[in-house]
Amino acid sequence: MSEPLLTVADSLKDRARAALGSRNLILVGLMGAGKSSVGRIVASQLGIPFIDSDHEIERVSRMTIPELFAAYGEEEFRALETRVIKRLLKSGPRVVSTGGGAFINERTRRHIKKGGVSVWLKADLDVLWERVNKRDTRPLLKTENPKQTLENLMNARYPVYAQADLTVLSRDVRKEIMADEVLKAMIEAQKESSAL
């Protein structure tokens, strides 16, 4: 009974892997959208490496993201982020999770567009707030009204995130379901481009 289900799951992974080819899959979106947690599962399903650009920035700088923001400010952090993401995208295929502001930076966005397939994990305010309000590690939310700040970020950034190659709705479901939806979106996009 479970044999056909396994075949369907394997078929989804194989088709998504073929659709990606040697390109990178880059996840973009606001904090709390699920880029890292979903990205890890997608990478595992595709059998390719996963890299979180924020963790890579922390590794090369030997500082945490909040420490970098405090010491150097956002502008200097974004310049470092651009350099790290450019380097990460030079080889592939791999799944790369980016920080919430990475795709907003025009230079970084150009590297992402050149370096692979970008997927925007789009979530509504309540979903994002439920995920981010439990941790005090988000430098941009250290404001008097963090939920309003998050909404302001959504309003400013969503039109830019909409430039991603694919959009997948991030909702309150299991991460594995979200990962499957990313794979399905890749397959669908490949079908559409093949039909042109």
C-alpha positions in Angstrom: 0.0 0.0 0.0 2.8 2.5 0.8 4.8 1.5 -2.3 2.9 3.8 -4.7 3.2 6.7 -2.2 6.9 6.3 -2.0 7.1 6.3 -5.8 5.1 9.5 -6.0 7.4 11.2 -3.4 10.5 9.9 -5.1 9.1 11.1 -8.5 8.5 14.6 -7.1 12.1 14.8 -5.8 13.5 13.5 -9.0 11.5 15.8 -11.2 12.3 18.8 -9.0 16.0 17.9 -9.0 15.9 17.6 -12.8 14.2 21.0 -13.0 16.9 22.7 -10.9 19.8 21.1 -12.8 23.1 22.7 -11.8 21.5 26.0 -10.6 21.1 27.1 -7.0 17.8 27.4 -5.3 17.7 30.7 -3.3 15.0 31.2 -0.7 14.0 34.9 -0.1 11.4 36.5 2.2 10.8 38.2 5.5 12.1 36.9 8.8 9.9 34.0 10.0 8.8 33.0 6.5 10.5 29.6 7.0 13.5 30.0 4.7 16.0 28.1 6.8 13.7 25.4 8.1 12.0 24.7 4.8 15.3 25.1 3.0 17.0 22.4 5.0 14.2 20.0 4.1 14.2 20.9 0.4 18.0 20.5 0.2 17.7 17.1 1.9 15.0 16.0 -0.5 17.0 17.1 -3.5 20.2 15.6 -2.1 22.2 18.8 -2.4 23.9 21.0 0.3 22.0 23.6 2.3 23.6 26.9 3.4 22.1 29.6 5.5 23.7 32.9 4.4 23.2 34.5 7.9 25.1 31.6 9.5 27.9 31.9 6.8 28.1 35.7 7.5 28.5 34.9 11.3 31.1 32.2 10.6 33.3 34.5 8.4 32.9 37.6 10.6 33.1 35.6 13.9 30.2 37.9 15.1 26.5 37.3 15.4 24.1 39.2 13.2 22.9 41.5 16.1 26.6 42.2 17.0 27.4 43.1 13.3 24.4 45.5 13.2 25.4 47.0 16.5 29.1 47.4 15.6 28.9 48.4 12.0 25.3 49.4 11.2 22.9 48.0 8.5 24.7 49.5 5.5 28.0 47.8 6.3 26.2 44.6 7.2 24.4 44.6 3.8 27.8 45.1 2.0 29.2 42.0 3.8 26.0 40.1 3.1 26.3 40.9 -0.7 29.9 39.6 -0.8 29.1 36.4 1.1 26.0 35.6 -1.0 27.9 36.3 -4.3 30.6 33.8 -3.1 28.0 31.2 -2.1 26.3 31.3 -5.5 29.5 30.8 -7.5 29.1 27.0 -7.2 26.0 24.8 -7.2 23.7 23.3 -7.1 22.8 24.1 -3.5 19.9 25.5 -1.5 20.7 28.9 0.0 18.6 30.6 2.6 19.0 34.4 2.7 18.4 37.0 5.4 15.2 39.0 5.1 16.9 42.1 3.8 19.2 40.4 1.3 16.9 40.4 -1.8 16.0 44.1 -1.1 19.6 45.1 -1.8 19.8 45.7 -5.5 23.3 44.4 -5.9 22.5 41.2 -3.9 19.3 40.8 -5.9 21.3 40.9 -9.2 23.7 38.2 -7.8 20.7 36.1 -6.8 19.0 36.4 -10.1 22.2 35.4 -11.9 23.0 32.7 -9.4 20.0 30.5 -9.7 16.2 30.2 -9.1 14.8 32.5 -6.4 11.7 31.4 -4.4 9.8 33.9 -2.3 8.3 32.3 0.8 5.4 34.7 1.2 3.5 34.8 4.5 0.9 37.0 6.0 1.5 39.2 9.1 -0.1 36.9 11.7 1.9 33.9 10.5 5.2 35.9 10.6 4.4 37.5 14.0 3.5 34.1 15.6 6.9 32.8 14.5 9.2 35.8 15.3 7.7 37.2 18.5 9.1 34.4 20.6 12.8 35.3 20.1 14.6 38.5 20.9 17.3 38.1 18.2 15.9 40.2 15.4 17.8 43.5 15.2 15.2 45.2 13.0 12.4 44.4 15.5 14.0 46.0 18.5 11.5 48.8 18.3 8.7 50.2 20.5 6.0 48.3 18.5 7.7 45.3 16.8 4.5 44.0 15.2 4.0 47.4 13.5 7.6 47.4 12.4 7.1 43.9 10.9 4.0 45.1 9.0 6.0 48.2 7.8 8.7 45.8 6.6 6.1 43.7 4.7 4.7 46.8 3.0 8.1 48.0 2.0 9.6 44.7 1.0 6.8 42.6 -0.6 6.8 44.5 -3.9 10.5 43.7 -4.2 10.2 40.1 -3.1 7.5 39.8 -5.8 10.4 40.0 -8.3 11.6 36.5 -7.3 11.3 33.8 -10.0 8.7 31.8 -8.0 6.3 32.5 -5.1 5.2 29.9 -2.6 2.7 30.8 0.2 4.1 30.1 3.6 1.3 29.1 6.0 0.8 27.4 9.3 1.4 23.9 8.1 4.1 21.3 8.6 7.5 22.3 7.1 7.5 19.1 5.0 4.3 20.2 3.3 5.9 23.6 2.5 9.0 21.9 1.2 6.9 19.8 -1.2 5.2 22.9 -2.4 8.6 24.5 -3.2 9.5 21.3 -5.2 6.1 21.4 -7.0 6.5 25.1 -7.9 9.9 24.4 -9.4 8.5 21.6 -11.5 5.6 23.7 -12.6 7.9 26.6 -13.6 10.1 24.2 -15.6 7.0 22.9 -17.4 5.9 26.4 -18.3 9.3 27.5 -19.6 9.5 24.3 -21.6 6.1 25.0 -23.2 7.2 28.4 -24.5 
